[in-house]
Amino acid sequence: MSLISLARRGRAIAFLAGALLIVPVVAEARPGGGKSFGSRGMRTESAPSRTDTAPNGAQPFQRSATPSPAAPMAGAAGGAAAQAARPSMARNLMMGLGAGLLGAGLFGMLSGSGFFSGLASLAGVFGFLMQIALIGGLIWLALRFFRRRSEPQLAGAGAPLPREAYQPQAQNQAARMGMMGGGSAAPQTQPIQLTGEDFNAFERLLTEVNAAYSNEDEAGLRQRVTPEMFGYFDEDLSGNAKKGLVDRVSDVKLLKGDLAEAWREGDADYATVAMRFSLINALYERASGKVVDGNATVAQEVTEHWTFLRERGGAWKLSGIQAAA
C-alpha cells in the first residue's frame, strides 16, 4: 500500500472519530436519571428478587449511605498481610546463628587456624547458649502451668453455652452475610404481608415524587423521601439550576408493578417494587424554554426498582431507586 493511500485512510479515520466526538450524548433526566442510589436497609448489598416486570433484576447501588463491608475486610486483610510479612523471632534467631557460624569460620580461616577450627570454637559457645535457652524455657512453662492452676474456673466450662448467650453472635454473623450479599433473607429480617392500601401508596408516591421533583418542590420531596434520597435529589436540582436548566416531568402512569421483597427490620418496614411506568420528560433551558434533552411530547417507558421505607406508625417514603439490569 502506497504512502498516499495510508494518508487518505488516516484522514478518513480521523474524520469519523471527530464526528463521533461531536455527537451529543443524550442523558436521561427525571428523578434518578437512570442511576441507582439510595438504600435497602440490611439488603442494600444484595440484589432484589427478580419479577415478571423486571426479569433481569436490578443494577447495584452506585451511591448509598449504607457502609460497605469492603473497608473493614480490607483492614483485616492488611493486618494479616502485615503479620505474615513480619519476621518471626525464631527466624531471626536462626538467621543470626547462621551468620555467626559463618563469620566464625571465616575469622578462623583468615587468622590461620582454619575454617572448621573457627566453627568448633563457636560450637562450644552455641552449646552453652542452648543450655541456657532450655533452662529458661522450662522455667517459663512451669510458671505458666502454676498460673493457670491458680486462675478461677468458669462454671460449666467446656459445656455448650445457653441459647441467649450465642444468639447475638449468630445475629451479628448473619448481619455481615446480609451486608455482603450472602443472602437476602437474613435472620434479622422477617417477611411482612402488604395490603392493597400499601400498593396504592407506592403508586401515589411514584406520581408525587416525580411531580415534586419537576416543580422543584423541596418541601414536598422532604415529606415523601428519606433524608438520604432528598440529598441526592437536591444535588441534581441544584446542579440543573447552576447550568440554567430545569427538568420537567408529566403524565406519569404506572403500567405494571410487581412486589420483589417486603420485610421488617426492627421498627422499620421495607418494600422493593419493580415498576414499569410511562412519563413525558424533557430538560429545558430555564431562560428560553428550549428543550435540550428528552422529548416534550412523546412519552417514554421506564423500568426501575423503587424501595420504600416505613417507620413504625409512619407513612411510606422512597428509600432507593435502582435501574433495571
N, C-alpha and C positions, 0 to 999 in steps of 0.2 A: 504494500500500500504506500502511495506516494505521500510526501510531506504535506502537499496541498489537500489531499483527501482527509488526512488526520486533522489538519487545521479546521477544515469545514465541519467535520464531525464534532470537534471540540466546541466550535461556536454554537452548533445546534444544541448540544447538551447543556451548555451554559445558558442558552436562551430558555430552554424548557425549565431548568432549575430556577431561573429568575422568575418565570411566570408562576411557578408553584409557590414561590415565596410571597408574591404579592396577592395571592388569593386569600381573601379574608376568612379567618376561622370563625365559624358561627358557634357561639357559646350559648348554652341553654340559660334562660333567665328563670323566673319564678322562684318560689321558696325552695331552697335546696339546690336548684340549678343542676340536677343530675348528679350531685355529690352525695356522699354518705357521711353523716355526722350525727352525734348525739350519744345516747347510752341506752342499754337494755338491762341495767342493774347487774346482777351477777352473771348474766348471759351475754354481756357485751362482747366477749371474745369468742362466743360460739355463734354459728350461723343459724338463723331461724329455720324452722321446718319448711320444706317445700310444699307448695299448694298448687291447685289447678290454675290459679290466677298467675302464679309465678313459679312454673315448674323447674326453672333453673336455679332457684334460690335467690339470694341477695348478695350484693357486694359487701365486703367487710367495711367497718367504720374507718374512714380516713382521719377523722378528728373525733376525739372523745375525752371527756373529763375523767372517765374511769381509768385508774392507773393500770399500766401494763405490767405483767409479771416478768417481763424480759429484764428489767433493771435489777431486781434482787437476784434473779438467776444468774445474770452476768457477773454480779458481785461475788456470788458464791463460787462461780467457775473461776473467777480471777483469784479468789483466795486459795482454791485447790491448786491452781497452776503455780501460785507463789510458793505454796507448801511443797509441791513436787520439785520446784526449781531450787528450793533451799537445801544445801548440802547437809547431810546428817552428821552427828558428832562422831559416829563410828567411822564414817567415810573419811572425815578429816583426820581421825587418829591413824587410820591405816595409811593414808597418803603421807602423813608426817613421819610415820615409822619407816615407810619405804624410802622416803627421801633421806632419812637419817642413815639407813643402812647403806644406801648408795654413796652418800657423802663420806661415810666412814671408810668404805672400801677404797674410794678414790684417794682419800687422805693417806691411807696406808700405802697405796701404790706409789704416790708421789714422794712420801717420806722414805721410801726404800725398804719398808718392811713387808711389802706385798699387799695385794688387794684382799686376799682371803684372810690374811692376818689381821687386817683392819676390821674385817667383818667379825672375826672371832672375838676381838676385844669389845666390840659393841654388843655382841650377843650376850655377854655376861651382864652388861647394864640392862639390856632388854629383859632378860630373865628376872632380874631384881625388880624392875618396874611391873612386870606381870604378876609377881607375887604380891606386891602392894595393891594392885588393882583387884586381885582376887580376894584379899582380906577385906578391902573396902566394900566390895560387892556383897560379901557375906554379912557384914555389919549392917548394910542398908536393907537387905532382905529381912534380917532379924528385927530391926526397928519397925519396918512396915508390918510384919506379922503381929507384933505385940500391939501396935497402934490400932489395927483393925479389930483385934480381940477386945480392946478397951472401949470401942465405939458402941453406943446403944443400938440394938437391932430393932427394926420396924416390925410391928405386929403383923403376922401373916406374910412375912417376906417370902417371895417365890410363888405365892398364890395369885390367881387372876384377880385383877382389880375389879371392883364393882362397876356396874354399867354407868353410873353417874360420874365415875372417875375418868373413863376413857371416852365418853360421848363427846365432850368438847373437842378433844383431839381429832376424833373422826370427822367432826363438822369442819374443823379448820382444814383438814386434808381435802375434804370434798369441795370446800370453797376454792382452794388452789386449783383443783381439777376443773371446776367450772370456769374460773378465770382464764385457764389455759386452753379452753375449748375441749376439755376432756369429756364433755357430756353436757347436754342442755338440761337434764333433769337432775340437778344436784339435790342432795337430801335437804338443804336449807330452803329449797323452794318446793312449793306444792301446787299442783294444778287447781285452777278455780273454774267454775262454771259462770258463763256470762249470759245475760238476758237480752231480749230484744231492745230494751232501753239502752244498754251499753253500745250495741251496734248502731243505734240511732245517734248516740253521742259521737261515735267515731266519724260517721258520715257528716254530721254537723260540723265537727272540728275541721274536717278536710276543707269544707267551704269557708268557714270563718277564718281559719289561719291564712288561707290564700287571700281572702278579702282584706284582712288587716295588713298583710304584707304589701298588697297592692296599694292600699291607701296610706302606707307609711304610718300606720296607727300603732305606736309603740305601746300605749296603754292596753289596747286590745290584744296585742301579742303577749304581753306580760300575763294577762288573765288566762291565756289558752295554751301556753307552752311553759316548759321548765326554765329556770334561770339559765341553764347551760344553752338550751336552744335559742333563747332570746339573745344571748350574747352573739351567737353565730348570725342570726337574722339581722341584728343591729349592725354588725360589722359589714354585712352585704349592703344594707341600706345606706350606711354612711359612705361606703366606697362608691356607690352609684351617685350619691349627692355630690361628692368631690369631683366626679367626672362630668357633672352636668347631665346625668341620666336619671330616668325614672322607670321602674318596672311595673307594668300593668298586667293584671290577671283578671279574667272574667269568664263567665259561663262555665263554672266548674261543675262537672256532673260525674258522679260515681257510676261506672259501668258494671263493675264486678268486684266483689271483695270476698276474701277467704280468711278465716282466722288461722294463723300459723301456730301461735302459742299463747296461752294465758296462764299466769302463775302468780303466786304470792310470795313476797319476801318480807318477813317481819310485819310491819304495819303498812306496807305498800303493795298494791296490786299492779301487775304489768300485763299488757296485751300487745302482741305484734300481729298486725293485719296486713296481708298483701292486697293492694288495691290497684285496680286499673281504672283510670278516670280520664276524662277529656277536659280540655280547657283552651281558652284563647289567651295567648301570652305574647307580649311584644315589649321590647325595650325602646324607649323614646328618648330623644333629646329634650331635656327639660325646657329649654328656651323656645325652640322652633316646633316641637311636636313631631319631628321627623322620626320614622321608625328606623332604627339602626340594627335591630336584631329581632328575630321572630317574625310572626305574622299577625296583623291586627284584625284579620277577618276569617282566617281558616283555623279551625280547631285542630289540636294535636292530641294524641293519646299518650299517656304516661303510665308506667307500672312501677310502683315503689312499695316498700315495706315501711309502714308507719308504726312506731311503737308508742303506746300511750301509758301514762303513769297516773295512778290514783292513790293519794294518801288516804288512810282510813278516815271515812266520813267526808272526804272531799270529792271534787269533781275531776273527771279525766282531763289530762293535759298531754300535749305532744312532747315525747321524750327523745325521739330519734327518728331519722329518715335514712333509709338505705335504698339505693337504686337497685333495680333488678339486675341479676347477673346475666 
